[in-house]
Amino acid sequence: MAERKKSSSSRSSSSKSRSSSSSRKTTASSKSSSSSPSKSTARKRSTTAKSKSSTTTRKSAPKRAAKPEEKADPLASQGMGQEDFAGRDYVIPGVDADDPQPYKWHTGRKRDHGGEDAIEIIDLVKQFGRTRILNGCNLGLPDNMISMVLGPSGTGKSVLIKHIVGLLYPDSGDVLVHGESIPSMSDDELFEVRKKFGLLFQDGALFGSMNVYDNTCFPLRQHTDKSEDEIEEIVSRRLREVGLSEAQYKMPNELSGGMRKRAGFARALVLDPAIVMFDEPDSGLDPVRTALLCELIREVHEENGGCYLVISHDLGTARRIADFIAVLWKGRIVESGPSDELFNSNNEFVNQFLNADVQGPLAMD
């Protein structure tokens, strides 16, 4: 019994000794932990300090001034902006395939003409197959003036006229006539608006089976309810104005080129149009007859007023009759404004074209 008690006492003493040793280790570990922060705690403090520093920097940094809003290229949304022109999948007459800046001469500047615009062309784009004729064309044509759109051959002048009267519809953009959108009109609305127009085509476009009198009567018989007596009075007056009173019963094949154009002019005037358009009226005429036709256009405009638009590339015609000039090249307007200002423009292309200079951006090719 005594031996068992001693053995038990010995185990108890050993157990107490281990417990005491364990307690000392724990205490030492605790002291060590409290005396130096852990790596995790150090990282947290460092991150917090950096975050505060970053916040302070952001707060103290001055705000950047907002950049002025730049006018977007109207073609950029179609992937046709100037910056990516080299990658275009279409061709433009007069533009080299490897030219990255085909519009470097096009300021698009419109000089003030002091009046209201009768016709507005807005970002007009027209393409036939892979050939783009008009490429973001912008133009305003003043009321009660004779305007001329000049430019090299094949640059889109006749296509522009056809959009104004609704014979062609744009791929994009708009055409406004007295504030009304031509492409947005129904057929009936367009039919009515076309009565505002008089149009003289390049060769007169007379009906070969009708004499001069019947050709001139045609719009009145087609679009009005006037009696034959009223029609005869109007037609006789217009033919007298263009100097064809003695030729009213002749057939078109009996007329000279100048007479056919004057007959076409008389027909364009019989509805008293607010807008009269001439598609190269001077083509095929000798200098004297060209001058006489220009004088006739000027006289009739002074009597009737309205917006007259002449499409041409003849500088003599421009100097004789134009109040307002727009220069069209590569499907866009280079510059536009009163004729005296355009003839004295500092733009290198405008100056070359309006002075028929061989030195400049426009070459034979």
BABA-590537 format. One record per residue: residue in three letters; x, y, z of N, C-alpha, C, CB in turn. Coordinates in pm, whole numbers, plus 32768, in hexadecimal, padded with zeros to 4 digits. Glycine has a CB too. Example, Ala and Ser with C-alpha at 12.3 -4.5 7.8 and 13.67 -1.06 7.14 Angstrom:
<kekes>
Ala85277DC7830C84CE7E3E830C85287EB6830C846B7E418389;Ser85057F1F82C485577F9682CA850A8003831385807FC4823C;
</kekes>
This chain:
<kekes>
Met80527F8880008000800080008056807E80007FA380008079;Ala80BC807B8052811780ED805C815C81067FD8817F80D780C9;Glu817F809A7F8F81C380AA7F0D816680E57EA581F880237EDB;Arg80E880BB7EA7808980F57E46807481887E5F800380AD7E4D;Lys806C81B47EDF805B82417F0080D082927ECE804A82547F96;Lys814E82587EE381C482A27EB381C482AF7E1C8244825C7EE1;Ser819C82437DDA819882487D47813282AE7D15817681BF7D0E;Ser80C082B37D5A805783137D32808783A17D4A7FD482FA7D7F;Ser80C983B27DBC80FB84387DDB816284647D768138843C7E67;Ser81B684027D48821D84237CE581E0844C7C60827983AB7CD0;Arg817584057C338134842A7BB580F384B37BBD80CB83C37B90;Ser80B684CF7C30807485527C4380D885C27C3B802B85577CC9;Ser814F85A77C7D81B8860D7C7B81ED86247BEE822B85E67CD7;Ser81FA85B97BA2822A85C57B1681C786117ABF824185397AD9;Ser814785F67AD780DF86387A8980DF86CE7AA3805585FE7AAA;Lys80F186F17B2580F487807B48816A87C47B0780F987937BDF;Ser81DB87767B03825487B07AC7824087CD7A3382CB87527ADA;Arg8200877079E981E68786795B818787FB794481AE8708791B;Ser81228804799B80BF886F799080FF88F679A3804F885B79F4;Ser815A88F97A06819F89777A2281F8899F79AE81F2896B7AA1;Ser823B893D79738293895879008243898A788982E188DA78D8;Ser81D1894A7870817A8972780181488A0078148104891377F3;Ser81268A20789280F38AA678B1815C8B0F789580C78AAE7943;Arg81DC8AEE78B982488B4E78A1825D8B68780B82CB8B1B78E0;Lys82548AFD77B882658B0D772781F78B6476EB82668A8376E3;Thr817D8B49771C810C8B9676EA811A8C29770B80898B627724;Thr81458C43778681578CCE77B181C28D137760817A8CD47845;Ala82308CC97748829E8D0276F882728D20766A83168CA376F6;Ser82288CC2763281F68CD575AA819A8D4E75A281AC8C597579;Ser81448D5D760980E68DCC760B81308E50761480868DBE7680;Lys819B8E51766881E88ECD7675822C8EEF75F182518EC076E5;Ser82628E8875B082A68E9F752F82458ED574C782E68E1D74FC;Ser81CC8E9E74C981668EC97467813D8F59747E80EA8E6D746E;Ser812F8F80750081049007751F8172906D750980D3900F75AD;Ser81F090417511825E909F7502827D90C1747182DA90687543;Ser82619069740C827B9086737E82019062732B82F79039734A;Pro81CB90C572D5815190A87286816E9040721D811B91297243;Ser810A8FF271FA81188F8A719381298FC9710B809E8F2D7194;Lys815A8F7A70A6816B8FA9701B80E68FD36FE081AB8F3C6FC4;Ser807D8F8870007FF88FA76FCA7FCB90316FF67F918F3E6FF5;Thr7FE2904D70787FB990CF70AE8009913E706D7FCB90D47146;Ala808B9124705680E19189701880B491A76F8A817391597016;Arg808D913D6F3D805E91526EB67FDF91A56EB4804790CD6E70;Lys7F8391886F127F0591D36F187F1E92666F317EAA919A6F85;Arg7F7992806F917F97930D6FB07FD693536F397FF49316702A;Ser8030930C6EF4807293466E7F800E93666E1180DF92E76E49;Thr7FB193096DF97F4B931D6D927EF193936DB47EF6929F6D82;Thr7ECC939D6E357E78940C6E627EBD94916E4D7E5493FB6EF4;Ala7F4094936E6D7F8D950F6E5D7F9395396DCC801A94FF6E94;Lys7FAA94D76D727FB194F66CE37F2B95296CB17FDC947B6C92;Ser7EBE94E86CDF7E38950F6CB47E1B959E6CDC7DCE94B16CEF;Lys7E4195C26D5B7E2B964B6D897E7B96AE6D367E4E96596E1C;Ser7EFA96866D1A7F5296DD6CCA7F1996F46C3F7FDE96A16CC0;Ser7EE596856C037EAC968E6B7D7E3196E76B7C7E8996046B48;Thr7DDE96D66BE77D6497266BF17D8697BA6BFD7D1096F96C69;Thr7DEC97D56C4F7E1798606C627E46989D6BDF7E8698686CCA;Thr7E94984B6B907EC8987C6B107E56989C6AAF7F2698146AD2;Arg7DF298416AA97D8498576A4E7D3398D36A747D2A97DE6A4C;Lys7D2198E66AF87CD499596B237D1A99DC6B047CB799506BB7;Ser7DA099D96B127DEB9A556B017E059A766A6E7E6D9A4B6B4A;Ala7DF89A106A137E139A2969857DA79A8269497E1C99A46937;Pro7DCC9AE968FF7D669B4268C47D189AFB68577DA89BC1688A;Lys7C9B9B2368487C469AE767E17C729B1667587BB39B0A67F9;Arg7C739ABA66F77C969ADE666E7C249B28662C7CBB9A61661D;Ala7C469B8B65E07BDF9BD765977BA49B8065297C1A9C5A655A;Ala7B1F9B87651B7ADD9B3664B47B079B6464297A439B3E64C2;Lys7B259B0463D57B4D9B25634C7AD69B5962FE7B8A9AAA6306;Pro7AEB9BBD62AA7A7A9BEC62587A4A9B7D61FC7AA29C676205;Glu79CA9B7361EF79919B09619D79B09B20610B78F99B0061B2;Glu79EF9ABE60CD7A139AC9604079A09A9E5FE87A8F9A766022;Lys79929AE05F7779289ABC5F1879499A375ED779159B2B5EAD;Ala78EE99D95EE6790699545EB078FC99525E1878A498EF5EEC;Asp794E99005DDD794798ED5D4C78C398A75D2D79C1989A5D17;Pro786D98E05CD777EB98A15CBD77F698165C81779B98F85C61;Leu786C97F25C4C787E976E5C1078BF970B5C6E78D097795B93;Ala78EA973A5CE6793496E15D4078E0966A5D6B7964972E5DBB;Ser785C96815D81780596155DAC77F495AA5D42777F964B5DD3;Gln781695CA5CC6780C95695C5A7893952B5C3777CF95AA5BDE;Gly78F895485C8D797D95145C7279C095595BFE797694825C56;Met799A95D85BE679D0961F5B727A19969D5B9D796096415B10;Gly7A4596A35C1C7A8C97195C4A7B1197295C037AA197115CE0;Gln7B4497A45C057BBF97C05BBC7C3497705BF47BDE98545BC1;Glu7C2F97535C787CA0970E5CB47CB1967F5C827C91970D5D47;Asp7C4796435C4D7C5395BA5C1B7C3895B35B857BF3955D5C66;Phe7C5596235B407C35962A5AB27C8595C75A607C4C96B55A7E;Ala7CFC95A65A8F7D50954A5A427D1094BF5A397DDB95405A81;Gly7CB6949F5A967C78941C5A967BEF94185A567C6E93EA5B20;Arg7BCC947E5A0A7B47948159CE7B36941459657B2C950A5990;Asp7ABA93E659567A9E937C58F47A4F93B4587E7A5093095936;Tyr7A5F943558617A1D947557F17A8094D557B0799B94C0581E;Val7A5D9504573B7AB4956356F47A6B95E756E27AE39529566B;Ile7AB7965356E27A8196D856CC7AC7971356537A9297335749;Pro7A7B973F55EE7ABC977A55797B1A97EB55A07A5397AE5516;Gly7B9597E4556F7BF8984B558C7C4C983256077BB598CB559C;Val7C3097C456507C7A97A556CA7CD3972D56B37C1A978C5740;Asp7D54973C56CF7DB196CC56C37D95966757317E4496FD56CA;Ala7DA295E6570F7D83957C576F7DDE958157E97D8F94F4572C;Asp7E5995B457DA7EB795B6584A7EC19640588C7F40958A581B;Asp7E639699586F7E65971F58AC7E1C971A59337E239788584E;Pro7E64972A59A47E2397215A277DD6979F5A4C7E8997045A90;Gln7DF098105A067DAC988D5A267D7A98D159A57E0B98EC5A73;Pro7D139899596A7CE398D258EB7C9C995858FB7C85987258A8;Tyr7C7B998059767C3099FC598C7C829A6759D47BB399DE59DB;Lys7D049A6559BE7D579AC75A047D409B5559D37DE99AA459F4;Trp7D079B67595A7CEB9BED59277C5C9C1959477D029BF25890;His7C0B9BBD597A7B7D9BDA59917B689C195A1B7B299B5A5983;Thr7B609C9B5A207B439CDC5AA07AAE9CD35AC07B709D6F5A9E;Gly7A5A9CC75A5679CA9CC55A6B79939D4C5A9479A69C5F5AD3;Arg79E69DB45A8C79BD9E385ABB794B9E705A677A339E995AB9;Lys78E59EA35AAD78769EE55A6878769F775A9277EC9EA15A8A;Arg789A9FCD5A34789CA05C5A51780EA0945A5178F4A0A859E9;Asp77F4A0F25AA8776EA1295AB97740A1715A3A7769A1875B31;His76C6A14F5A0D768FA19159967623A1F759BB7655A12A5936;Gly7604A2025A3C75A7A2695A6A7515A24D5A5375C8A2E65A2A;Gly74F1A1D25A2E7465A1B05A15743FA12B5A527449A1AF5980;Glu73C9A0FD5A2E7397A07B5A5C73B6A01059F472FFA0815A7A;Asp73CC9F955A2473E39F2559C8735E9EEB599874379EB65A0D;Ala73509EDF591572D99E9D58DD72ED9E0658DA72BC9ED2584F;Ile736A9DDB58C6738B9D4C58BD73FF9D2F591B73B09D24582A;Glu73F29CC25968745D9C9759C274809C0559A674359CAB5A56;Ile74FE9BEB599075309B63597D757D9B3E59FB758B9B5758FC;Ile75579ACF5A3B75929AAC5ABD75D09A215AB775279AB35B2D;Asp76559A1A5AC3769F999B5ACD767399365A63768D995F5B59;Leu7664996259E9762C990D597F769298A8594B75FA9964590B;Val766A9828594B76BE97BB59197670976F58AE76EA975B598D;Lys76AE975B58397671970C57CF76DB96B8578B762A97665769;Gln76BE96365782771D95D8574776D7958156E0775F958157B4;Phe7719956C566F76E795125607774A949E55FD76D5955B557D;Gly771D94265629777A93B6562D77EA93D4569077B4939755A0;Arg786693CE566078D893EF56B57909947E56A07949938D569C;Thr78C594CA564B78EF9553562F789B95B5567F78E395715598;Arg78DC95FE56D778969660572978A396E856E678CF966357BA;Ile7831972256C2782F97A2567C7829981756DE77B997A8561C;Leu77CE9811573D77C5987757A677EB9837582A773598B557AC;Asn7841987A5875787B983C58EB787A989D5961790B980D58CE;Gly780198B3599877F599105A0777ED99A059DA786998FF5A65;Cys779F99BB597277949A415938773A9A99598E775D9A3858A6;Asn77699B1259AF771C9B7559FA771A9BF859AC77569B895A89;Leu76A19C2F599876959CA7594776129CEF5966769E9C8658B2;Gly76189D755969759F9DC6597575979E265900759D9E1459FB;Leu75259E2A58BB75149E80584574B19EF0586774E39E2E57C9;Pro74DA9F6E585674869FDE5882740E9FF7582974D8A05C5889;Asp73A5A02C5867732EA053581D7346A0DA57D972B2A05A587C;Asn72FFA0F0576A7304A16F571F7391A19356EF72CFA1DE5776;Met73DFA12E56D17463A1435696747AA0DA562A74D3A13C5702;Ile74D9A0F955D17505A095556F7581A05155A87522A0D654E2;Ser75749FD155C575E49F8555FD761E9F2B559175B69F315677;Met76A19F13559C76E29EB6554177309E515591773F9F0154DF;Val77229DD2556977779D68559F77DB9D44553277229CE955CC;Leu78589D61554E78C49D4A54EF79199CD5551E791A9DC854DD;Gly795B9C9554BF79B59C2954E379E19BDC546979739BCB5546;Pro7A4A9B8C54777A7B9B3C54067A109ADD53D27AF79AED542E;Ser7A219AB0535879C29A51531D79BF99D0536D79E79A345289;Gly79489997537B793A991653BD7944991A5454799F98BA538A;Thr792E9991548F793D999B552078B89998556B79879A185542;Gly7847998A552477C699775568776699EB555F77DE995B55F5;Lys777C9A49550477249ABF54FC76969A9A54CE77609B26549C;Ser768B9A4B546676069A24543575C099C75497761299DF53AB;Val760B997254DA75D2991A55417597996D55B2763D98B85578;Leu75D899DC55D375A69A35563B751E9A6E5617760A9AA65654;Ile750E9A9B559B748D9AD1556D741E9A68557874999B0254DD;Lys743E99ED555173D89983555373A9996355E1740E99055510;His74009976564273D7996356CE737B99D456FB7451995B572A;Ile73969A4D56CC73459AC056F672B59AB256C773829B4356BF;Val72A09A7E564E72179A6F561971DB99E6563872189A865582;Gly72239991567D71ED991056A571F198A5563B7162992156D0;Leu724498B755D47255984E556F72B397E055A1728B988854EC;Leu730898035601735E97A25645734D97B356DB73F497B3561C;Tyr735C974557257353974A57B673DD972F57F172EB96E357EB;Pro740497795859748997675892749896E458DD74AA97DA58EF;Asp751296B058E07530963D5935752C966759C775B995FF5912;Ser755696E159E37549971D5A67754D97B45A5775B996EB5AC9;Gly752397FB5ABF751D988C5AB8749198BD5A94758298BF5A52;Asp7485993F5A7C740199795A64740A99ED5A0173C399A95AE8;Val73989A0B59C3738A9A7D5967730D9ACA599273809A5058D0;Leu731F9B4959B672AE9B9C59E172939C08597972CA9BDD5A6B;Val72159C13595271E99C7C58F771819CCF594171B09C425871;His71A39D4D595B714F9DA559AC712A9D605A3070D09DCD595F;Gly718C9D1C5A6A717B9CDC5AED713B9C535AEC712C9D335B42;Glu71159C205A7970D29B9E5A7071339B345A3A70549BA75A16;Ser71339AC05A7A718E9A545A5371599A0A59D871A199F15AC9;Ile71A49A13596A717B99D258EE717B993858FB71D799FD587C;Pro71E398F9593271E3986659397175982D599372689836596A;Ser7141987F59EF70DB984D5A4D704D985A5A1870E698975AD0;Met703D989559A36FB798AD596F6F799831592F6FBA991E590A;Ser6EF6982C59366EAD97C558EC6EAA97ED58586E1B97B35924;Asp6E7E979158046E7997AE57746E1D982557566E4997335727;Asp6DAB982C579B6D4D989A57846D89991F57B06CC9988057CF;Glu6DCC992158236E0A999C58536E7A99C957F46E41998958E1;Leu6EC9996957C56F369989576B6F0099C056E76F8D990D5751;Phe6E91998956B96E5299B7563E6E2C9A4B56496DD59963561E;Glu6DF89A7256BD6DD09AFE56D16E4A9B5956DC6D7A9B0B574F;Val6EB19B2C57246F289B7E57376F709B9656B36F879B3E579B;Arg6F6D9B3456596FB19B4255D96F779BB355846FAC9AC0558D;Lys6EFE9BDD55A46EC49C4D555B6F0C9CD1557A6E2F9C5A557D;Lys6F5A9CD155E66FAA9D47560870239D5555AE6FD79D405699;Phe70469CE8556870C39CE4551C70AE9CFB548771099C615533;Gly71109D3F544C711F9D3F53BB71A99D08539F710B9DD0537E;Leu71B59CB0533C72359C6E532272599C74528E72319BDB5352;Leu72CF9CAA527273039CAE51EA73759C4951E073339D3D51C3;Phe73609BE0519173C49B77518174319BA4511E73839AF45151;Gln749C9B55511775119B7B50C774EE9B96503575799B1050CE;Asp749C9B3F4FFA74809B4E4F6A73F29B824F5074929AC94F22;Gly73B39BB64FB9732A9BE84FA972C19B7F4FC873169C1B4F1E;Ala72DF9AFF4FA672849A8E4FC371F79AA64F8F727F9A74505A;Leu71EE9AD74F15716A9AEC4ED871339A684EA371739B544E66;Phe70AD9A5F4EA1706D99EA4E66707899F44DCD6FD699DF4E93;Gly70B699914D9070D099964D00705499974CAA712499244CD7;Ser6FE299644CDF6F67995B4C906F0D99D64CA06F1998DF4CB7;Met6F399A3A4CF06EE99AB34D076F349B2D4CD46EC79AC34D9D;Asn6EE99B8F4CA16F299C0B4C7A6F4C9C5E4CF76ECE9C5B4C1A;Val6F8B9CCF4CE26FB99D224D536F439D4F4DA970079D9E4D1F;Tyr6ED59D764D6A6E619DA54DB56E2A9D364E106DF49DD74D56;Asp6E169CBF4DD96DDE9C524E286E409C244E956DBA9BDC4DCE;Asn6EC39C274E786F259C074EDF6F1A9C674F556FB39C0B4EA5;Thr6F079CE64F366F009D4B4FA06E7C9D424FEC6F129DD84F64;Cys6E129D184FA76D8F9D094FE76D889C9150466D239CFA4F7C;Phe6DDE9C3050316DD09BAE50746DBE9BB9510C6E499B595056;Pro6E129C0151576E009C0651E96D789C4152116E6F9C585229;Leu6D499CA451C86CC99CE251EA6C559C8151D16CB49D635199;Arg6C5B9C3951636BF19BD851456BF69B6251A56BFD9BA750B4;Gln6C6C9B4151D26C7D9ACB52276C5B9AE852B96D0C9A98521D;His6C7B9B5F52E96C749B79537A6C0F9BE253A36CF99BA253AB;Thr6BC79C1E53436B659C8453696AE09C6A53216B999D125348;Asp6A7B9CB5534B69F79CAD530C69DA9D2952B8698B9C9A5377;Lys6A429D6D528C6A2F9DE8524169F29DCB51B86AB59E315231;Ser69A89E2B5187696C9E1E510269D79E33509868F79E8450EE;Glu69B99E0E501D6A199E1D4FB06A389EAF4F9469E59DDB4F31;Asp69D69F054FAB69EF9F954F986A559FC84FFE696C9FE54FA3;Glu6A449F9E507B6AA39FC750E36B2E9F8D50C76A729F9A516E;Ile6B319F11509B6BB19ED1507C6BF69F1A50096B9C9E3C5058;Glu6BA99F3D4FA46BE49F824F306C21A0074F5A6B7A9F984EC2;Glu6BDDA04F4FB36C11A0D04FE06C96A0C0502A6BAAA116503C;Ile6C9DA05E50846D16A04750D26D8AA01B50786CFD9FDE513F;Val6D6D9FB9501F6DD79F814FCA6E0C9FE94F696DA39F074F7D;Ser6DB2A0384F306DDEA0A14ED16E39A1064F176D63A0EA4E93;Arg6E17A1284F946E6BA1874FDF6EF5A14F4FF96E28A1AD5064;Arg6EFCA0CE50246F7DA09250436FD2A07E4FC56F68A00B508A;Leu6F94A0574F586FE1A0474EDC7014A0CD4EA96F8AA0034E70;Arg6FC5A1364EC16FF2A1BB4E9A706AA1E64EEE6F7FA2214EA8;Glu7069A1C34F6F70D9A1E64FC8715CA1A64F9C70B8A1BB5057;Val7154A12B4F6671CFA0E54F3E71ECA0F64EAA71C5A0514F61;Gly719EA1494E6671BAA1684DDA7192A0FC4D777249A1824DCB;Leu7128A0B04D9570FEA0434D3C706FA0544D09710A9FBF4D83;Ser703EA0CD4D066FB5A0E34CD76FA3A0B54C476F90A1774CE2;Glu7009A0C74BF56FFFA0A44B687017A00F4B4F7062A0F54B17;Ala70439FC64BB970669F394BA470099EDA4BF070F69F204BCF;Gln6F969F0B4C1C6F429EB94C746F069E3E4C2F6ED39F0D4CAC;Tyr6EFE9E3E4BAC6EC59DCA4B686F2E9D724B266E619DF74B00;Lys6FAC9D8D4B4270189D394B0D70299CBC4B63709C9D894B05;Met705A9C524B2470789BD74B6C71079BDE4BA670699B5B4B0F;Pro71249B934C1171A99B9A4C50721D9B824BF071B09B364CBE;Asn72089B274B8C72779B0B4B3072919B7D4ACE725B9A8C4AE2;Glu723A9BE24ACF724D9C584A7A72949CC94AC571C69C884A43;Leu72B29CB34B4272EC9D1C4B9673829D094BA672A89D1E4C1E;Ser73C89D784BBA74569D714BDD74639D4D4C72749F9DF84BBE;Gly74DF9D324C9D74F49D0E4D2A74C89D7B4D8875859CEE4D42;Gly74E89DF84D6774C19E674DBC742A9E794DC175019EE64D8C;Met73E59E634D5173549E714D4F73119E044DA273209E6B4CBF;Arg73489D8B4D9E730F9D1F4DF0731B9D3F4E8573569C994DD0;Lys738D9D794EAB739F9D9E4F38733F9E0D4F61742F9DCB4F52;Arg732B9E6E4F0772CD9ED94F28723D9EA64F3072D69F494EC1;Ala721B9E454EDC71959E094EE371849DBD4F68717D9DA84E6B;Gly71EF9D774F9071EB9D32501171E09D94508472679CDD5022;Phe721F9E07507772179E6E50DF71889EA350E972799EE350C1;Ala71499EBE507770BE9EEE507670629E8850BA708F9F094FE5;Arg70769E07509A70239D9F50D770399D9A516F70419D165098;Ala70B69DB2519C70D39DAF522B70909E22527771699DB45242;Leu706A9E8B522F70349F0252726F9C9F0A527670689F7C522E;Val6F569EB6522A6EC59ECB52196E759EB552996E919E6E51AD;Leu6EA89E6A52F86E5F9E5553766E859EBB53E16E7A9DC753AA;Asp6ECE9F2353BA6EFE9F8954176F429F4954916E899FE25445;Pro6FAA9EFC54796FE99EB154E670359F0A554870469E4954AC;Ala703D9EDD55C6708B9F23562B711F9F01561D705A9EFF56B8;Ile713C9E8E55E071C79E6055CE71D99E34553D71E99DEB5631;Val723E9E6A54FB725D9E42547172EB9E0E546F724A9EBA540D;Met72FD9D97543373829D5A543073AD9D4153A073829CD65480;Phe742A9D5E538574629D5252FE74D89CF0530474909DDF52C7;Asp74CC9C8452B975389C2052B775909C3A523D74FE9B8E52B5;Glu75FF9C805253765F9CA451EB761A9CE2517076B09C2751C1;Pro75DA9D54518375939D95511375F19DC650A575419E095147;Asp76729DD850C776D19E0D5065771A9DA1501677369E6250AA;Ser76FE9D21503177469CB74FEA771C9CB34F58772C9C2E502D;Gly777D9CA94EFF77629C9F4E7077439D224E2B76F39C434E5A;Leu774D9D934E74772F9E144E3777AF9E614E1A76D39E664E92;Asp77AC9EB04DB178209F054D9478229F794DF9781B9F3C4D01;Pro78929FC14E06789FA0294E6B7835A0964E647924A0674E61;Val780DA0BD4DEC77AAA1294DDF7723A0FA4E12779EA1574D4C;Arg76F9A0824DE87676A0504E157678A0304EAA764F9FD14DC4;Thr76EBA0074EDE76F69FF24F6E76E0A0774FB877829FB74F92;Ala771EA0E14F86770EA1654FC4767DA1944FBC776BA1CB4F81;Leu763DA17C4F4975B0A1A44F3A7555A1564F987583A18F4EA9;Leu7570A0D44FA9751FA08450047532A0B3509475439FEE4FF8;Cys75ADA0D550B975C9A1075140757EA18A51597661A11C5154;Glu757EA1E150F57536A25F510174A0A24751127550A2B75086;Leu746DA1E350C973DEA1C150D373BEA18E515F73B8A1565069;Ile7413A137519573FCA101521C73FBA17352827469A0995241;Arg745AA1CF52757461A24052D173E4A29752C874DDA29352B5;Glu73B7A2B5524F7341A30A523C72C3A2CA5275732EA32951A9;Val72B0A24952597238A20452897239A1FB5321722CA177524C;His72AFA1E6535B72B7A1DF53ED7298A265542D7342A1AF5419;Glu72C9A2D153F272ACA35654297217A373542672F8A3C153DB;Glu71D2A33C53C27142A35453B570F0A2FB54137116A33C5325;Asn711BA27C542370CAA21B546C70FCA1FA54F870C1A19E541D;Gly717FA20D551371B6A1E8559571BCA15155A77164A2265605;Gly71CEA126562371D5A09756417265A066564A7189A04855D8;Cys72729FE5566772F59FA5567273199F6655EB72F59F3956E4;Tyr73839F9755AD73B39F5E552F74359F12554D73CA9FCD54C1;Leu743B9E97551F74B49E46553174E99E1E54A874989DC95589;Val75649E44548C75A49E23540C76179DC2542875D79EA453C3;Ile76129D4E53E8767E9CED53F176D89CFE537676469C5A53FA;Ser77569D15538E77AF9D2D531C78409D1F534877979DB952E0;His789C9D1E52E5792A9D2E530479669D9A52AA79769CA752F2;Asp790D9DF35278793A9E5E5220794F9EDD527378D29E7751AE;Leu79CB9F0E527479ED9F8252C679B1A004528F7A849F9052D0;Gly79A1A00C520A7963A08251CF78D4A09251FF7967A0795138;Thr788BA02352027801A026523377FDA04F52C577BE9F9D5221;Ala785BA0195313785FA03A53A27875A0D053B978CE9FEB53E8;Arg78D0A10A536C78EDA199537D7878A1F1534F796CA1BF5331;Arg782BA1C252EE77BEA21452B87743A21553127797A1E25230;Ile771DA1A153497699A19A53887699A172541B7645A13B533D;Ala7704A13A545176FDA0FE54D67701A16855457770A09C54E9;Asp76A1A16055A176A6A1AE561D76ECA15E568B7616A1D7564A;Phe76DAA0DA5685770DA07F56ED774CA00756A7769BA0525750;Ile77C19FDD56D678099F6F5697782D9F0456FE78889FA2564F;Ala781C9E8656D8784C9E15572978A49DBF56CF77D49DC15765;Val79169D96570379739D4456B7796C9CB556EA7A059D7B56C1;Leu79439C59569079329BCC56B379A69B7B567878AA9B96567F;Trp79E39B2856CD7A539AD456A17A579A5856F87ADB9B2056A7;Lys7A6699E456BA7A6E9964570179F4994B575A7AEC99605755;Gly7980997A572B7903995C577278E699B357E9790698D1579F;Arg79399A1B580279209A77587079399B075842797A9A5458E9;Ile78FF9B65588D79139BF3587079999C1F58AB789D9C4958A8;Val79EC9C5B58567A6D9C8E58877A559D0F58D47ACF9CA65811;Glu7A139D70589579EC9DEE58D479729E25588B7A619E5658D2;Ser79279E7D58CD78B79EC0588B78A89F4B58C578349E6F589C;Gly786D9FA458747859A02D58A27839A08A582F78D3A05E58EE;Pro782CA10C584A7814A16F57E07882A1665776780EA1FD581A;Ser785CA17B56F878B9A161568A7938A1B656907874A17A5607;Asp792CA23556B879A4A28956BC7A08A2585724797EA31A56D9;Glu79D6A21F57927A2FA1EA57F97A70A16757CC79E3A1D4587C;Leu7A23A11457877A5BA09357597AC7A0A856F079ECA03A5720;Phe7AB5A10A56987B1AA12456327B9BA15A566E7AE4A18655CC;Asn7B95A18756EB7C0DA1B757307C32A15E57A77BF7A248575F;Ser7C05A0E257A47C1FA08658137CB3A063581E7BCDA0075802;Asn7CDEA04C589C7D68A02058B57D769F8958AD7D97A051593D;Asn7D039F4258A37D0A9EB158997D519E8A58177C7C9E73589E;Glu7DB49E3358217E089E1557AE7DBA9DD6573B7E789DB857D8;Phe7D5D9D7B575B7D109D3C56EF7CAD9D9E56B27CC59CC15724;Val7C649DE857077C019E4956D67C459EB1567E7BB89E8D574B;Asn7CB79EE256AB7D019F44565F7D2E9F0D55D87D799F7456AE;Gln7D5E9E8F55D87D899E51555A7D149E4054FA7DCB9DC95575;Phe7CA49E0C552C7C349DED54D47BF19E6B549C7BCD9D99551E;Leu7BDB9ECE54F17B939F4654C47BEA9FA454727B5C9F90553C;Asn7C6B9F89546E7CC49FD954197D029F8653A97D32A017546E;Ala7CD19F0953987D019EB0532D7D999EA8532D7CCF9EE052A5;Asp7DD39E9553A47E649E8E53B17E939DFD53A27E929EC9543A;Val7F019DE9535D7F369D60534D7F809D3153C97F939D5952D3;Gln7FA89D8E54217FF09D6A549A7F8D9D60550E805F9DD254BA;Gly7F8D9CEC55527F349CD955C37F149C4755DA7EB69D2755AE;Pro7EB79C2C56377E969BA1565A7E569B5155E97E399BA056D0;Leu7E0E9B94558E7DC79B4E55237E259B3754AD7D4A9B9E54F7;Ala7E359AB7548A7E8A9A9354197E389A4F53AD7EFE9A385445;Met7E759A31533C7E2D99F352CD7DF8996A52F27E8799E85255;Asp7E41991D53457E159898536A7DB4989B53DE7E8C9841538C;
</kekes>
